[in-house]
Amino acid sequence: MSIKSFDDLLEQIKQEIVANENAIRYCISPEEKLIITLRYLASGCSISELHYEYLMGKSTAAALIHQVCKVIWRKLKNIVMSQPTKEKWLEISKGFEQNAKFPNCIRALDGKHIRLIHPQNSGSLYYNYKHFFSLVLMALCDSNYCFIWLIEKTLNIPEPRSIIDNDEIKLPYVIVADEAFGMLENLMRPFGGNLLSHEKKIYNYRHTLARRYIECTFGIMSNKWRILHRPLDVNIEFAQDIVKAICVLHNYVRIRDGNSYEETLFTAPLSNLTSSTTERAIRVAENVRVKFMNYFNNEGSIEWQNRMI
């Protein structure tokens, strides 16, 4: 994060994290609170390390980090992670078409397990099938490696359009995901199985070109914010606020400071989701995927795709 971005972030959250000036004991300034929080999130150090490094109580350090994380999420979510309009979806679609060669794609979707130390009084509530405790982070991204957190049920997805001029066959705008997700008209996943036809392999390759953006986004985030390299040793509410703060900080830094890949050359230490069902895809979704497959093997083919399968 650049100095200018830090100063602007501090200006946005300063009023909500300032200490009570009437307090008798020494007050920690908003600048110190933000520095300590960013140090904790970016380095992955423990509360105990901050206790010795900044000469403050462990409970004080934990409380101020939790406070700042909540304020960062509240202040930044509508600035860097707002719900897209239909016009914004169309702009995102153009980005995927130019960068990933996948028309009518408006987001890449994936979910990751965020490891936890066994939360107190939670029993097996957060214990997953991979035999560790975790929160599940479900996120979508655009072709600029920025997240969007979708909470509302409506996505404001535009109406289907023709990919080819003067073509009567219209295809819906879709989100690409992996095999862990079920098929819907607006949610595509690759063809499964080993004995696939040449056409299906082409589709899967083109699908992967678009879906890799969410994998890269998780990788960039986890290697920039190293707290995700270890299990979170805090309570559930605190862990949720940490993850939300990191997601908006990821977008904030990328939008403000641009692309930097020096720290993103490692595999993200986050665990993938795995499909828990084997339900058949609905007929409408299958038809949509076949139409995309036919397009990628004909008018929408790219010159190198046959060499990549």
C-alpha positions as CSV (number, residue, x, y, z in Angstrom):
1,M,0.0,0.0,0.0
2,S,1.4,3.4,-1.0
3,I,1.7,6.2,1.5
4,K,-1.0,8.2,-0.3
5,S,-3.4,5.2,-0.1
6,F,-2.6,4.8,3.6
7,D,-3.3,8.5,4.3
8,D,-6.6,8.5,2.3
9,L,-7.7,5.3,4.1
10,L,-6.8,6.8,7.5
11,E,-8.8,9.9,6.6
12,Q,-11.9,7.8,5.8
13,I,-11.8,5.8,9.1
14,K,-10.2,8.2,11.5
15,Q,-13.3,9.6,13.1
16,E,-14.6,6.1,13.9
17,I,-11.5,4.7,15.5
18,V,-10.3,7.8,17.5
19,A,-10.0,7.1,21.2
20,N,-11.9,9.0,23.9
21,E,-9.8,12.1,24.6
22,N,-11.2,12.3,28.2
23,A,-9.6,8.9,29.0
24,I,-7.0,9.2,31.8
25,R,-4.7,6.5,30.3
26,Y,-2.5,7.0,27.2
27,C,-4.7,6.8,24.1
28,I,-3.6,5.0,21.0
29,S,-3.9,7.3,18.0
30,P,-5.9,6.4,14.9
31,E,-2.6,6.3,12.9
32,E,-1.1,3.7,15.3
33,K,-4.3,1.6,15.3
34,L,-4.3,1.4,11.5
35,I,-0.6,0.7,11.3
36,I,-0.9,-2.2,13.9
37,T,-3.9,-3.6,12.0
38,L,-2.2,-3.5,8.6
39,R,0.9,-5.1,10.2
40,Y,-1.2,-7.9,11.6
41,L,-3.0,-8.6,8.4
42,A,-0.1,-8.2,6.0
43,S,2.6,-10.0,8.0
44,G,0.6,-12.8,9.5
45,C,2.2,-12.2,12.9
46,S,0.4,-13.2,16.1
47,I,-1.2,-11.0,18.7
48,S,1.6,-12.0,21.1
49,E,4.2,-10.6,18.7
50,L,2.4,-7.3,18.5
51,H,2.2,-7.3,22.3
52,Y,6.0,-7.3,22.5
53,E,6.7,-5.2,19.4
54,Y,4.3,-2.3,20.3
55,L,4.4,-2.7,24.1
56,M,0.7,-3.1,24.6
57,G,-1.6,-5.6,26.2
58,K,-2.7,-8.6,24.2
59,S,-6.4,-7.8,24.8
60,T,-5.8,-4.2,23.8
61,A,-4.1,-5.2,20.5
62,A,-6.8,-7.7,19.7
63,A,-9.6,-5.2,20.5
64,L,-8.2,-2.4,18.4
65,I,-7.5,-4.7,15.4
66,H,-11.1,-6.0,15.6
67,Q,-12.4,-2.5,15.8
68,V,-10.4,-1.3,12.8
69,C,-11.3,-4.3,10.7
70,K,-15.0,-3.7,11.2
71,V,-14.6,0.0,10.3
72,I,-12.6,-0.8,7.2
73,W,-15.3,-3.1,5.9
74,R,-18.1,-0.7,6.7
75,K,-16.3,2.3,5.1
76,L,-14.9,0.6,2.0
77,K,-17.5,-2.0,1.0
78,N,-19.7,0.5,-0.9
79,I,-16.7,2.2,-2.5
80,V,-14.6,-0.7,-3.8
81,M,-17.1,-3.6,-3.7
82,S,-20.5,-2.1,-4.5
83,Q,-23.3,-4.0,-6.2
84,P,-22.9,-3.7,-9.9
85,T,-25.6,-2.2,-12.1
86,K,-26.5,-3.7,-15.5
87,E,-24.2,-1.1,-17.1
88,K,-21.3,-2.2,-14.9
89,W,-22.0,-5.9,-15.8
90,L,-21.8,-5.0,-19.5
91,E,-18.4,-3.3,-18.9
92,I,-17.1,-6.4,-17.0
93,S,-18.3,-8.6,-19.8
94,K,-16.2,-6.6,-22.3
95,G,-13.2,-7.2,-20.0
96,F,-13.6,-10.9,-20.0
97,E,-14.2,-11.0,-23.7
98,Q,-11.0,-9.0,-24.4
99,N,-8.8,-10.7,-21.7
100,A,-10.1,-14.2,-21.5
101,K,-11.8,-14.6,-24.9
102,F,-15.0,-15.6,-23.3
103,P,-18.0,-13.5,-24.4
104,N,-21.0,-12.8,-22.2
105,C,-19.0,-13.7,-19.1
106,I,-19.6,-11.3,-16.2
107,R,-17.8,-13.0,-13.2
108,A,-15.7,-15.9,-12.2
109,L,-16.8,-17.7,-9.0
110,D,-15.0,-19.9,-6.5
111,G,-15.0,-20.7,-2.8
112,K,-12.1,-21.2,-0.4
113,H,-11.7,-22.6,3.1
114,I,-10.2,-20.1,5.6
115,R,-8.5,-22.2,8.3
116,L,-9.4,-21.6,11.9
117,I,-8.1,-22.8,15.3
118,H,-11.0,-24.7,16.9
119,P,-13.4,-21.9,17.9
120,Q,-14.5,-22.1,21.5
121,N,-18.0,-23.5,22.2
122,S,-18.6,-24.3,18.6
123,G,-18.4,-28.1,18.8
124,S,-18.2,-29.5,15.2
125,L,-20.1,-26.6,13.6
126,Y,-17.1,-25.3,11.6
127,Y,-15.4,-28.7,11.1
128,N,-15.4,-29.5,7.4
129,Y,-15.0,-32.7,5.4
130,K,-11.3,-32.1,5.0
131,H,-10.9,-32.6,8.7
132,F,-10.0,-29.1,9.8
133,F,-12.0,-26.1,11.1
134,S,-12.7,-23.3,8.6
135,L,-14.9,-20.5,7.3
136,V,-16.0,-20.7,3.7
137,L,-15.3,-17.6,1.6
138,M,-17.5,-17.4,-1.5
139,A,-16.4,-14.7,-3.9
140,L,-16.7,-13.5,-7.4
141,C,-14.1,-11.5,-9.4
142,D,-13.8,-9.5,-12.6
143,S,-11.0,-9.7,-15.2
144,N,-9.1,-7.1,-13.2
145,Y,-8.6,-9.5,-10.3
146,C,-11.0,-7.5,-8.0
147,F,-13.6,-9.1,-5.8
148,I,-17.3,-8.4,-5.5
149,W,-19.2,-9.6,-2.5
150,L,-22.7,-10.6,-3.5
151,I,-25.2,-10.5,-0.7
152,E,-28.5,-9.6,-2.4
153,K,-30.3,-12.4,-4.3
154,T,-30.7,-10.2,-7.4
155,L,-27.6,-9.8,-9.6
156,N,-29.0,-7.3,-12.0
157,I,-27.7,-9.5,-14.9
158,P,-28.4,-8.1,-18.3
159,E,-30.7,-9.8,-20.8
160,P,-29.2,-12.4,-23.2
161,R,-27.6,-11.1,-26.4
162,S,-26.3,-12.5,-29.7
163,I,-22.5,-13.1,-29.7
164,I,-22.4,-12.8,-33.5
165,D,-23.9,-10.0,-35.5
166,N,-27.2,-10.9,-37.1
167,D,-27.3,-14.1,-35.2
168,E,-30.8,-15.1,-34.0
169,I,-29.4,-17.4,-31.2
170,K,-29.0,-15.4,-28.0
171,L,-26.8,-16.5,-25.1
172,P,-27.3,-15.4,-21.5
173,Y,-24.6,-13.6,-19.5
174,V,-23.0,-16.2,-17.3
175,I,-20.7,-16.7,-14.4
176,V,-18.0,-19.4,-14.7
177,A,-17.1,-21.8,-11.9
178,D,-15.6,-25.2,-11.3
179,E,-17.1,-28.6,-10.8
180,A,-17.9,-27.8,-7.1
181,F,-20.9,-25.8,-8.3
182,G,-24.2,-26.9,-9.8
183,M,-25.3,-25.8,-13.3
184,L,-27.7,-23.0,-13.7
185,E,-28.7,-20.9,-16.8
186,N,-26.4,-18.2,-15.6
187,L,-23.7,-20.4,-14.0
188,M,-21.5,-22.5,-16.2
189,R,-19.0,-25.3,-15.2
190,P,-16.7,-27.4,-17.4
191,F,-17.7,-30.7,-18.9
192,G,-16.8,-33.6,-16.6
193,G,-15.2,-36.9,-17.4
194,N,-12.0,-38.1,-19.1
195,L,-13.2,-39.3,-22.5
196,L,-14.3,-36.0,-23.8
197,S,-14.8,-35.1,-27.5
198,H,-12.5,-32.5,-29.1
199,E,-15.3,-29.9,-29.0
200,K,-15.8,-30.4,-25.2
201,K,-12.1,-30.2,-24.6
202,I,-12.0,-26.9,-26.5
203,Y,-14.9,-25.6,-24.3
204,N,-13.2,-26.6,-21.1
205,Y,-10.0,-24.8,-22.2
206,R,-11.9,-21.6,-23.0
207,H,-13.8,-22.0,-19.7
208,T,-10.5,-22.3,-17.8
209,L,-9.1,-19.2,-19.4
210,A,-12.0,-17.2,-17.8
211,R,-12.2,-19.1,-14.5
212,R,-8.4,-18.8,-13.7
213,Y,-9.1,-15.1,-12.9
214,I,-10.7,-16.1,-9.6
215,E,-7.9,-18.5,-8.8
216,C,-5.3,-15.7,-9.4
217,T,-7.4,-13.3,-7.4
218,F,-7.4,-15.6,-4.4
219,G,-3.6,-16.1,-4.9
220,I,-2.9,-12.4,-5.1
221,M,-5.0,-11.7,-1.9
222,S,-3.5,-14.5,0.2
223,N,0.1,-13.6,-0.7
224,K,-0.4,-9.9,0.0
225,W,-2.3,-10.5,3.2
226,R,-0.3,-13.2,4.9
227,I,-2.6,-13.6,7.9
228,L,-4.3,-16.1,5.5
229,H,-1.2,-18.3,5.5
230,R,-2.0,-19.7,8.9
231,P,-5.1,-20.7,10.8
232,L,-6.9,-17.8,12.4
233,D,-6.7,-18.0,16.2
234,V,-9.6,-15.7,17.1
235,N,-13.3,-16.1,17.7
236,I,-15.7,-16.6,14.8
237,E,-17.0,-13.0,14.7
238,F,-13.4,-11.6,14.7
239,A,-12.4,-14.1,12.0
240,Q,-15.3,-13.0,9.8
241,D,-14.4,-9.4,10.2
242,I,-10.8,-10.1,9.3
243,V,-11.8,-11.8,6.1
244,K,-14.2,-9.1,5.1
245,A,-11.6,-6.4,5.8
246,I,-9.0,-8.2,3.7
247,C,-11.3,-8.5,0.7
248,V,-12.1,-4.8,0.6
249,L,-8.4,-3.9,1.3
250,H,-7.4,-6.2,-1.6
251,N,-9.7,-4.2,-4.0
252,Y,-8.7,-0.9,-2.4
253,V,-5.0,-1.5,-3.0
254,R,-5.4,-2.9,-6.5
255,I,-7.6,0.0,-7.6
256,R,-5.5,2.7,-6.0
257,D,-1.9,1.3,-6.5
258,G,-2.3,-0.8,-9.6
259,N,-0.8,-4.2,-10.4
260,S,2.1,-5.7,-8.5
261,Y,3.0,-9.3,-8.9
262,E,6.3,-9.5,-6.9
263,E,4.5,-11.2,-4.0
264,T,2.1,-13.4,-5.9
265,L,4.4,-16.1,-7.2
266,F,3.3,-18.7,-4.7
267,T,0.4,-21.0,-4.5
268,A,-2.5,-19.7,-2.4
269,P,-2.6,-21.5,1.0
270,L,-6.4,-21.7,0.8
271,S,-8.3,-24.9,0.3
272,N,-10.7,-25.5,-2.6
273,L,-14.3,-26.5,-2.2
274,T,-15.3,-29.9,-3.5
275,S,-18.7,-30.9,-4.9
276,S,-20.9,-32.7,-2.4
277,T,-23.6,-33.7,-4.9
278,T,-23.8,-35.4,-8.2
279,E,-27.1,-34.0,-9.4
280,R,-27.7,-33.8,-13.2
281,A,-27.4,-30.3,-14.7
282,I,-30.7,-28.9,-15.6
283,R,-31.6,-29.0,-19.3
284,V,-31.6,-25.2,-19.9
285,A,-28.1,-24.9,-18.5
286,E,-26.8,-27.8,-20.6
287,N,-28.2,-26.2,-23.7
288,V,-26.5,-22.9,-22.9
289,R,-23.2,-24.7,-22.4
290,V,-23.5,-26.5,-25.7
291,K,-24.2,-23.2,-27.5
292,F,-21.0,-21.8,-26.0
293,M,-19.2,-24.9,-27.0
294,N,-20.4,-24.7,-30.6
295,Y,-19.4,-21.0,-30.7
296,F,-15.9,-21.7,-29.4
297,N,-15.4,-24.4,-32.0
298,N,-16.6,-22.3,-34.9
299,E,-16.9,-18.5,-35.2
300,G,-15.4,-17.8,-31.8
301,S,-12.3,-20.0,-32.1
302,I,-8.9,-18.6,-31.4
303,E,-5.8,-19.7,-33.3
304,W,-3.9,-21.4,-30.5
305,Q,-6.7,-23.3,-28.7
306,N,-6.1,-26.6,-30.6
307,R,-2.5,-26.7,-29.4
308,M,-3.6,-26.3,-25.7
309,I,-5.7,-29.5,-25.3
